[in-house]
Amino acid sequence: MGLRRWRLFFKLFVVTLVLCVLTAFSAYGADKETLDRLEKIIQQQQDQISAQQKALEQLQGEVEALKGSPAEAQTKVSEEIRILVEAMSEEQKGAVISGESKAQIKLYGQVNKAVLYSNDGDSGNTYLVDNDNSSTRIGVLGFINPNDKVEVGTRLEFEYQTNPSNLVSQEDKRISDTNFEKRHLDLWVDTIAFGSFSLGWGSTASDGTSEMDLSGTGVIGYSSIGDMAGGQLFYDKSTNSLSTTNIGSVFSNMDGLGRDERIRYDSPSFGGFIGSASYVADGGGDVAVHYAAQINAFKLAAAAAFANPGSTSDTSDNQLAGSVSVLHDSGFNGTFALGSRDHKVDGRDDGGYFYTKFGYRASWCSLGVTALSADYGRFSDISANGDDADTFGLQMVQDIQEWGSEAYLGYRFHKLDSNGADYDNINAIMTGMRVKF
């Protein structure tokens, strides 16, 4: 029995009780004023009962109608929702509103936090870090399409890290500086016919050319070895003390000129190939070619670049590097990168490296794709003549689609052979989560 019927019966009970009281008053000769008050109460109760009975009958009729015509009911609900949405203000419809009526804006970002453990052969330390493989950041994209052939855009992106994983060390377990850095302060004009022109602080043409990686594990390990534990100092067994040489100084993937104040041009795509060139403020520049394609069951991404830092570097001169990554529909994938660098300092040998990774991606659970990989690299003469640095790593990343997140676990082994020193190996493990929005 429904709640409305219970209320109706309760009020009928009240009316009956009042009638009994009225009868009792009459029997004992109650005065006329008391009887009048009771009659008004009875009339009010009867009016309410009648109104509720009518409402109940109307509701029952609507229920029966809905049972017989669900399509009409859905149409009615949809129409009501449409009316409500149209009545919403622009501020209610979206959190990001442009001051320019023709522009569209996208706010994006991520937080990437991890726990890092490192052992230098003498002692081990645990750090709470921001994962520098893919740092915590926030950005805003804005773009206007005056027609279907032209796009005018802007990008503002900033990085904010506490205890960056590439900087913490045995001697500095908590980085006191607030690592707030600009990543992009950029504008561009993109045309279908003539390519795109970019101006401002952003990626040079060679930025990222050493880092093509389709393994799905780049958040915990890729060709930039020092991002995981680059600040860790090697322990010198010959002196029984920490050296001044850290991981980041002996491993470099020579990834072009990075991000800088530049003017850049990117050509239209010709069969998957895009040519790029940039000129950097204070001298220096680079040229690059990118390629991306789907060939039958293979997805391919490749890039190569020549870069000359010019007056922006006191140590490096001409540099050539590139990478290629292939992903098969089965989930198996492979990545390879290599590079060479001329040093400006007299007597310094040219530096060079190669890096390779093999992986597998599969949907083993309802959470999302699981990616596994193993990699190896050798880096020579990066910091000093005669240096040979080797690394081996294992990576696992679990995509969590419902959370917009990735959980990861990685291990990396570092070995350095150097003239005049006897270094212990460094082992590092890092686990954490990246949440995007």
N, C-alpha and C positions, 0 to 999 in steps of 0.2 A: 504493500500500500504506500502510495507516494506521500511526500512531506506535505503537499498542499491539502490532501484529503484528511490527514491527521489534524492539521490546523482547523479545517472546516468542522470536523467532528468535535474538536475541543470547544469551539465557539458555540456549537449547538448545545453542548453540555452546560456551558456557562449560562446560556439563555434559559435552559430548563431549570437550572439552579435558581436563577433570578425569579422565574415564575413561581417556583415553590416558595421562595422567600416572600413574594408579593401576596401569595395566597395566605401565608401565615400572618402577615401584617393585617390583611383584611379580616382574618378570623379574630384577631385580637383588637380590631378597631383602630388601626393606624390612622394618623391624620392625613388629610388630602394632600398636603405639601409633600410628604414623604412618598405617597403614591405617584404623584406627578414626576418626581425625580426618577423613580424606578421605571416608569413608562418611557421616559426619554432614553434611559440607558438601554432598555429593550429595543427601542426603535433604532438606535445607533448600531447595536449589534446585528440586528436583522439586515440593515442596509449594507454593512460590511460583508455579511454572509452572502447576500445576493451578488455583490460585486465580485467577490472571490469565486463564487460558483460560476459566474459568467466568464471570468478569466480562465478558470479551469477548463471549461467547455471549449473555449477558443484555442487554448493550448493543445488540448487533445485533438482538435480538428487539424491543427498545423502538423502535429506529429503524424497523424494518419496520412496527410497529404504528402509529407516528405517520404514516408515509407513507400508510397506509390509512385513517386517521381524523383529519384535521386539525381537525375541529370538537371532537373529544374532547381533542386536545392543547391547543387554545386555551382550552377550559373549564378544564382542569387548571391552566394557567398563570394564568388570571384568578383562580381560587380561591386559588392560592398568594399572589398579589398582595394579594387582599382580606384574607387572614389576616395578612399582614405589616402592612398599613395599620392594621388594627384593633389590632394589638399595639403600634403607635407611641404614644408619650406625646403629650399635648397640646403640650408644648414642641417636639417634633419636627415636628408637623403644621403649625404656624404660627409666624411670627416675632413676632407681636404678640399678647399674651395679656392679657385683661382681668382685673382683680382682682375685678370684679363678675360673677358667673356669668350674669346676665341680659343683660349688655351685649355689644355688638359694637363692634369697634375697626377703624379703617382708618388706616393710616399712608400719607402721600403727600408729595410734594414735587417739586422740580425744581432744576436748575442751568442757568443761562442766561448764557453768556459770549460776548463778542464783541470784535472789533477795530473801533475807530472812527477814521476820518480826517476832519479838519475843516480847512477853509481859510477864513480871515476876510477874504480879499482882499489881505492884506499878507504872511501867512505861513501855512504848513500844519503841523499836528501830528497825530501818531498816538498813540492811547491804547488800552490794554488794559482793558476795562471789563466791568462787570456790566450787562446790558441791562435798563434800568429800565422798558421797555415791559411786561415780564413778569419781575419780579425773581427771583433765587434765593431759595428759601423751603422751609420744611418745616412740616408740619402733622399733627395727629391729630384724627380725627373719632371720636366715641363716641356711640352711640345705643342706646336701649332701647325695645322695642315691647311695652308691657304687654298690648295687644290690637291688632286690625287697624284701629283708628280713631284711635289716639294714638301719637305718637312723642315721646320725651324725648331731647334731644341736646345735645352739647357740641362745641365746636370750639376748638382751640388751634393757632394758626398764627403763625410768626415768619419775618421776612425778615432775611437776612444778606447784605450787599453789600460788595464791595471795588471801589473805583473806580466808583461808579455813573455810568452814561452821562449822566444828567441833571445831574451836579454837576461833573465834570472840566472844567477850563478851561485857557486859555493860561497862566494864572498859578498854577494848581494842578493839575498833571498827574497827581499821585498823592494821592488823598484819604487822609490819615493816620488819620482817625477810623474806628473799626470801626462800620459802619452796621448795627447790630443793632436791629431795631424790631419791636414787636408789631403784628400785623395783625388777629388775632382772639383774644379771650379771652371766649368767648361761650357762652351756654346758651339753649335754646329748648324750648318745648312746642308741638308741631304737632298739630292736630286736623282731621279731615276736615270736621266740621260748622261749626267756629267759626274756622278759620284758625290762624295761628301767632303766638306771643308770644316775643320775644327780649329778653334782658337781658345787658348787659355791653359790652365793647369790641368793636365790629364795624361792619358797613356800616349807615349810616343809610338811610332810605327813598329818598333821592335819589341815593345813591351808585351810579354806573354808568349813570344815565339818559341821559347824554350820549355813551355809548360802545357803543350797540348796533351790532354789526358782524359780518356773516355772510360777509365776504370771505375769511376764512382767512388774512389777512396781518397781523392785529393785532399779532403778536409783533414786527414790525419797523416798523409805522406805522399809526396810527389818529388819532382827533381830539385826543388829548393830545400835541400837537406837541413839547413840551419834553422828553418822556421820552427822545428819541434823543440830543440834544446840547444840552440846556437850559442848561448852564453856560457855553457858548461866548459870549465877549464880542464885541460888534460893534466893528469898527475905524472910528474917526472920521477921515475923510479931511481934514476941516477943521483938525484938530489933529495929524494924523499920529501918532495914538496909540490905544491901546485905550481904549474907553469903560468906564463902570461898568454899562452896560446889557447884559444877556444875553438869550438866546433865551427862556428860561423866564419872564422877567418880562413879555414882550410878547405871549405866546401863552397863553391859558387857555381850556379848554373848559367852564369853569363847571360842573363835574360835582358839583353839590350840596354836601353837607356832608361827603362822604368817609366815613372810618371814625372813630368817636368813642365815648365812653362814653355809651350811650343805652338807652332802652327803645323797642321797636319792635313794631308790629303789622302783619301781612299778612293780608288777607282770603282766603277760599277763592276759587278760580277760577270766574268767571262768564263762560262763553263765551269763554275765553281771556284775560279781563281780571282783573287782580289789583290791588287798592288797598292802599296802604301808608302808614303814618305813623310818625314817631318824634319823641321828645323828647330833646334833648341836655343833658347835665349842664352847669350854669352858665347855662342859658337857651338859647333857640334851638330850632328844630324844622323839620320839613318834611313834605310830603305828596307822594305819587307814584302814578302808575298805570303798570302794565306790561301789554303785550299780546303774545301769541305764538300763532301759528296756522299751519296748513298749509292753503292754499286752492288746490285743484287742483294745478297744477304750481309754485305759489309758496310758499316758506317766508317768513314775516314775523315780525319782532321789532321792537317799538317801546316807547318809554318817554318819560314827561314828568314834570317835578317842579317844585314851587315850594318854595324853601328860604329860611329866614331864620336866619342864623348867630347873631343876637342878640349877647350879650355875648362870644361866643367870637371875634369879629373886630373889629378897630379900623378896617378899611378898607371892608369889604363889607357891604351891607344886603340888601334883597330881591333874589332871584335866580330867574330862570325859564329852564329849559333842557330840551331833549329831543332825541331822535334816533330814526331809523327805518332799518331795513335789510331788503332784500328779496333772496332768492336763488331763482333759477329752476332747474328740474331740468336745464336745459341747461348750467348752470355759471355763467351770467352773473348778476351781482349789482350792486346799487347801495346806497349808504349816504348819509344826509344828517343833519346835526346843526346846531343853532343855539341861541343863548342870549343873554340880556340880564341885566345886573347893575347895581343901584343902588350908588353909592359914598357912603360916609358923610362923606367929606371935603367941606367947603364948596367950591363952585366946580368940582368935578369932574364932567365929563360922564359919562353912563351908558356902560358898556362893552357891547360886543356882538360877535358873531362868527357866521359860517356856515362849514360844512365839508361837502365832498362827495367821494365816492369811487366809482369804477367798477372792477369787477374781473371776473375769469374764473377758474373752477376746473375742472380736468380731470385724468383719470388717463392721463397720457401715457407713463408707464413703470411697471415693476413695483415701484418703491420705494414709491409711494403717490401721493396727490393733489398736483398742482402748482397753486399759487395765484398769480395775477398781479393787480396793481392799480395804479391811478394816482389821486392825490388832489390836491385844491386847497382852500385855506381863506383867508379874510380875517378878521383880528381887529383891532378898532378901539377906541381909547381904553382899553386894558387897563391900561397902566402910567402913561400921562399923556395929557392932552388933546391931540388932534391926531395921535396915533400911529396909523399904519396899517401893520399887519404882514401880509405875504402869504407863503404857503408853497405849494410844489409838490413832490410826491413820487412816487417809483416804488418798488414793492415786489415781491419774489418770495420765496415760501416753498415749500420742498420737504419734504413729509411723508416720513419714513423709518419705515414701520410696523414693520419687524422690529427696529428699534433703540429704538422708543418715543421718537423724536426728530424734530426739525424743523431743517433748515438754511435760512438766510435771507440775503437781500441787500437792502439798501435805500439809496436816495439821497434827500436832501432839500435843497431850495433855500429860503433864508430871505431876505426883503427887508423892511427897515424904513424907512419914511418918517416923519421926526419933525421937529417944529419946533426950529430952532436947532442942528441937527446934520446931517452928511452922511455916512451910514453906508455902508460897503461891504457887499455881499451875503455871506452865509455859505453855503458848500456843505459838505454832510456826507455821508459814505458809511459804512455800518456792515454788517458781515457776521459771522455767528456761528452758534451752535447751542444749541438748548434741548433738554435731556434730562429727561424726566419719569419718575417712578416712583410 
